[in-house]
């Protein structure tokens, strides 16, 4: 079977990205900066051969996907399986608030306990299985083609881990920039990494969720 090239794209910035609030399944629109990021992303991929564009059905991803699809005359295929992880009752909260009000849950979250479920939300295990199953099915349906998947930071994190065989509990040391371009290959053997967090097209408008628990910049992972 021919390999599928996947362009894994995170949605543009929202007001809650800027504030550091957990969005999960809440349906936030792009802010002004996010709209500019989506436009620049679409321009950057205008000359990229593209056969299909899939997106989470949440507005921030779908709107970003429309900017990508427009230059190719393609429809955007909504797929709810590409949604961000559900954070349940923690959605809309700042990490500092969760840490202060739910210290035991915050510890399990920070340790990336794969079985931990935020109240009313998804565990990492459940979320990871959903994302990888969806991305694999889409890739298999477009063998030998190039497909854009426009989703969320958590979804991209799962794809990176699948492609690089990084454990779910390992701290994140890779960027998940809004409207960045990430390239993976899918074959019957699974995912492999081609390139990650290409944000040169954003002209200084990049943003990463560095404040989310579990993120550890690469410089901090090096021995002293």
C-alpha positions in Angstrom: 0.0 0.0 0.0 1.2 3.5 -0.9 2.1 5.8 2.0 -0.3 8.7 2.9 1.2 12.1 3.6 -0.6 13.7 6.5 -0.5 17.4 7.1 -1.5 17.6 10.8 -2.5 21.2 11.5 -3.5 22.8 14.7 -6.3 25.4 14.6 -5.5 29.1 14.9 -5.4 31.0 18.2 -8.5 31.6 20.3 -9.0 34.0 23.2 -8.8 31.1 25.6 -5.5 29.9 24.1 -4.1 33.3 24.9 -5.5 33.1 28.5 -4.4 29.5 29.1 -8.0 28.3 29.7 -8.9 24.7 29.0 -11.2 24.5 26.0 -11.8 20.8 25.4 -15.1 20.4 23.7 -16.3 23.9 24.3 -16.8 25.7 20.9 -14.6 28.8 20.9 -14.1 30.9 17.7 -10.8 32.1 16.4 -9.7 35.5 17.7 -8.3 38.1 15.4 -4.8 36.7 15.7 -6.1 33.2 15.0 -7.9 34.4 11.9 -4.6 35.9 10.6 -2.8 32.6 11.4 -5.4 30.6 9.5 -5.1 32.9 6.4 -1.3 32.6 6.5 -1.6 28.8 6.9 -3.8 28.6 3.8 -1.4 30.7 1.8 1.5 28.6 2.8 -0.2 25.4 1.7 -1.7 26.8 -1.5 0.9 25.1 -3.7 0.9 21.9 -1.8 -0.8 19.0 -3.7 -3.8 18.2 -1.5 -6.5 15.6 -2.0 -8.8 16.0 1.1 -9.2 18.2 4.1 -10.6 16.8 7.3 -11.3 18.8 10.5 -12.7 18.6 14.0 -16.3 19.8 14.0 -15.4 22.5 16.6 -15.5 26.0 15.1 -11.8 26.9 15.8 -10.6 23.9 13.8 -13.3 24.0 11.1 -12.7 27.7 10.4 -9.0 27.1 10.1 -9.6 24.1 7.8 -11.7 26.3 5.5 -8.8 28.6 4.9 -6.7 25.6 3.9 -9.3 24.0 1.7 -10.3 27.2 -0.1 -7.2 27.4 -2.3 -7.7 23.8 -3.5 -11.4 24.0 -4.1 -12.0 21.2 -1.6 -14.8 20.8 0.9 -14.0 20.4 4.6 -15.1 17.0 5.9 -16.1 17.3 9.6 -15.1 14.5 11.9 -16.0 14.7 15.6 -13.3 12.1 16.3 -10.7 14.8 15.7 -12.0 16.9 18.7 -9.8 17.9 21.5 -9.8 15.8 24.7 -12.9 16.3 26.8 -11.9 17.9 30.1 -15.4 17.6 31.5 -16.1 20.0 34.4 -12.6 21.4 34.1 -13.3 23.0 30.7 -13.2 26.8 30.9 -10.9 26.8 33.9 -7.3 28.0 34.3 -4.7 25.4 35.4 -3.9 27.5 38.5 -7.6 27.3 39.5 -7.7 23.5 39.0 -4.5 23.1 41.0 -5.9 25.2 43.9 -9.3 23.7 44.0 -8.6 20.1 43.0 -5.0 19.3 44.2 -5.3 15.5 44.0 -6.6 15.7 40.4 -4.0 18.2 39.5 -1.2 15.8 40.7 -2.5 12.9 38.6 -2.9 15.3 35.6 0.6 16.7 36.0 2.0 13.1 36.2 0.1 12.3 33.0 -1.7 9.4 34.6 -3.1 7.6 31.5 -6.1 6.3 33.4 -7.1 9.6 35.0 -10.4 11.1 33.9 -11.2 14.7 34.7 -14.7 14.8 36.2 -17.0 14.1 33.2 -14.1 13.9 30.8 -11.8 11.5 29.0 -8.7 9.7 30.1 -5.5 9.9 28.1 -5.9 6.3 27.2 -9.4 6.8 25.8 -8.4 10.0 24.0 -5.3 8.6 22.5 -7.2 5.5 21.1 -9.9 7.8 19.6 -7.3 10.1 17.9 -5.1 7.4 16.4 -8.1 5.3 15.3 -9.6 8.3 13.5 -6.3 9.4 11.8 -5.4 5.9 10.8 -8.9 5.3 9.2 -8.6 8.6 7.3 -5.1 7.8 6.1 -6.1 4.3 4.9 -9.0 5.8 2.9 -6.5 8.1 1.1 -3.5 5.7 0.5 -1.0 7.3 -1.8 -2.5 10.8 -1.4 -1.9 13.9 0.7 -4.5 14.7 3.4 -4.8 17.7 5.8 -6.1 17.0 9.3 -7.0 20.2 11.1 -7.5 19.5 14.8 -6.2 20.5 18.3 -3.1 20.5 20.4 -4.0 17.3 22.2 -4.7 15.4 19.0 -1.4 16.5 17.5 0.4 15.4 20.7 -1.1 11.9 20.2 0.0 11.8 16.6 3.5 12.8 17.5 3.7 10.2 20.2 2.4 7.5 17.8 5.0 8.5 15.2 7.9 8.6 17.5 6.9 5.9 19.9 6.9 8.2 22.9 5.0 6.9 25.9 1.8 8.7 27.0 3.3 9.4 30.4 6.5 11.0 29.1 6.6 14.8 29.5 6.1 16.8 26.3 9.3 18.5 24.9 7.9 19.2 21.4 6.0 22.3 20.4 2.3 22.3 19.4 2.0 25.7 17.8 -1.3 27.2 16.7 -1.5 27.0 12.8 1.9 25.2 12.6 2.5 22.6 9.9 3.3 19.1 10.9 4.1 16.3 8.4 3.7 12.6 9.0 3.6 9.5 6.8 1.2 6.6 7.3 1.8 3.1 6.1 0.4 -0.3 7.1 3.1 -0.2 9.8 1.7 3.0 11.4 2.9 6.6 11.6 6.3 8.1 11.1 7.5 11.6 11.5 8.6 13.8 8.5 8.7 17.3 10.0 7.3 19.1 13.0 6.1 22.5 14.0 7.0 24.4 10.9 5.8 27.9 11.7 7.9 30.1 9.3 4.8 31.1 7.5 3.3 32.7 10.6 5.6 35.7 10.5 6.0 35.9 14.3 2.4 35.1 15.1 3.1 31.7 16.6 1.8 30.5 20.0 2.3 27.3 21.9 0.5 26.0 25.0 3.7 26.1 27.1 1.7 26.7 30.3 -0.2 23.4 30.1 1.0 20.9 32.7 3.2 18.2 31.3 5.2 20.5 28.9 8.9 20.5 29.4 11.0 22.5 26.9 13.9 20.6 25.4 16.5 22.8 27.1 15.1 21.6 30.5 15.4 17.9 29.5 19.2 18.1 28.9 21.5 17.0 31.7 23.3 19.9 33.5 
